[in-house]
Amino acid sequence: TKSNPSQRILWSGVLLLVAVIFTLFTYQVLRDYFGFQTTTKLIVKQVGTMVGQNSTMLLPSLHVCPKNPDHLNYDVLFSDIDQRLENLTREMKQHMVLYFIAGNGFMNTEIYKWDIDYRNSVGRLVDLWMGPRTMMEMFRFVFDENGIQCEDVSWKSFWSFERVSHDYDYDLRL
C-alpha cells in the first residue's frame, strides 16, 4: 500500500532530525578529543549466543565515564577550604583546586600559564589547606569522596544504575 504524503513528510522529518542530532554528537566527541586529547570509553557487550544462554538484550548498555578530572563537588571542597583558610575569593579557591588537580598529574589544567609568583602563592595556600593530611588522604578526599559519581548525575525516576567495575563504569538501564 502507498503511504500518504503527510506520513512521508513526517518520517522524512524524523530521519532528518536524527541525522542532525547524530552529526552534532559526533562533532562534539571529536572536538573534545582533539581539544583535550581524551576519549570516550566504548564497551560492546556480547549477548549470549551459546546454547542455554539468554540471547536477548532488552536495552543497550550505556557507560558513563567522566573524561576530565575536575568533575568534583566544589561546594564541599570550598567549604573544607573555608574551614582551614579564611577570606579567600571563590576564584582563589577554584585555583587552589585546579593546582591540586595539576599536582596529581592531570593534564589540561594550564596552570603553566600563571605567573611563577602566583603559582607559588597558590601552592603555599594548597599546602595550608592540606594541613596535616597526607597527599594520599587529600587525593581520596578530593577525588574519591567528592568526585561526581554516576548516581549524582542520573535521574532516579528515569534511570537505574549498577556499578559494573572499579573504574567508574556504570550499566544504566531505562
MOLINQUI-V796796 format. One line per field, one symbol per residue. ss: DSSP state (H for helix, E for strand, L for the rest). Layout:
ss=???
This chain:
ss=LLLLHHHHHHHHHHHHHHHHHHHHHHHHHHHHHHHHLLLLLLLLLLLLLLLLLLLLLLLLLLLLLLLLLLLELHHHHHHHHHHHLLLLLHHHHHHHHHHHHHHLLLLLLLHHHLLHHHHHHHHHHHHHHHLLLLHHHHHHHHHHHLELLHHHHLLLLLLEEEELLLLLLEEEEL
